[in-house]
Amino acid sequence: MAEIIKEKVQKALDKVRPSLQADGGDVELVEVTADNVVKVKLKGACAGCPMSQMTLKNGIEKFLKKEIPEVKSVESAN
């Protein structure tokens, strides 16, 4: 089950990645925990951006929860 969720998360991140790359950033999937918490690493311009938490929660987390209801939350691994 966890591997299926991880695959779904990776595909969903591939959908949001172009928006992040347009601003000089990127996102990398680090892990999906046993309780479906997604840990990601923001890269490039996103890594040091003061708006990164808003991007993480209001952008990436909101999108992933909509696409994959099993996802409980998204946290930064930075």
C-alpha positions in Angstrom: 0.0 0.0 0.0 2.8 2.5 1.0 4.5 1.9 -2.4 1.3 2.6 -4.3 0.8 5.9 -2.4 4.5 6.9 -3.0 4.0 6.3 -6.7 0.8 8.4 -6.7 2.6 11.2 -4.8 5.5 11.2 -7.3 3.0 11.5 -10.2 1.2 14.3 -8.4 4.4 16.2 -7.7 5.3 15.9 -11.4 2.1 17.9 -12.0 3.1 20.8 -9.7 6.8 20.7 -10.5 6.5 23.0 -13.6 5.0 25.8 -11.5 7.9 25.6 -9.0 10.5 25.4 -11.8 9.0 28.5 -13.4 10.1 30.4 -10.3 13.6 28.7 -10.2 12.7 26.0 -7.6 11.8 22.4 -7.5 10.5 19.7 -5.1 11.9 16.3 -4.3 10.0 13.4 -2.6 12.0 12.2 0.4 9.6 9.7 1.9 6.0 8.8 2.6 5.7 7.6 6.2 3.7 4.6 7.4 0.9 7.0 8.5 0.9 8.7 5.0 2.8 11.9 5.9 4.6 13.1 2.8 8.1 14.5 3.4 9.5 16.7 0.6 12.6 18.7 0.1 12.2 22.1 -1.6 15.2 22.9 -3.9 16.6 25.8 -5.8 14.9 29.1 -5.2 12.2 27.4 -3.1 14.7 26.2 -0.5 15.5 29.7 0.8 12.3 31.5 -0.1 10.5 33.1 2.8 7.2 32.0 1.2 8.3 28.3 1.2 6.0 27.3 4.0 3.0 28.8 2.3 4.0 27.1 -1.0 4.3 23.8 1.0 1.0 24.0 2.9 -1.3 26.0 0.6 0.1 24.7 -2.7 1.7 21.3 -2.5 -0.1 19.9 0.5 -3.5 21.1 -0.7 -3.0 19.7 -4.2 -1.7 16.3 -2.9 -4.6 15.9 -0.5 -7.0 16.6 -3.3 -5.3 14.2 -5.7 -4.6 11.5 -3.0 -7.1 11.5 -0.1 -4.9 9.1 1.9 -2.3 11.8 2.3 -2.5 13.2 5.9 -0.1 16.1 5.6 3.0 17.3 3.8 6.1 18.3 5.7 9.5 19.8 4.8 12.5 17.6 5.1 14.8 20.6 4.5 
